[in-house]
Amino acid sequence: MPDDKTDLDLQLEKDRLTKTDFLLQVIRGVAVTLGLTLLWSMEAVRDRFFRLLDRWHVPSIRWRKASAFPPGPTRR
């Protein structure tokens, strides 16, 4: 082993958070939590909506037939 230091020999230094830094971290955590809650609730509503459409046997709307290679002469 090239260096003789072990994990137990290392001293960790803690940085003290100021009150503003602490409040900013708390606000950030709350914002992330609210954002994830919003995404989860939107997904739950979307899931229930599509399950309801499936129960009513509503087909999906096809505006036009999509194809990667449409028939006819190629455009150049």
Helices and strands as residue ranges (DSSP letters): H 19-55
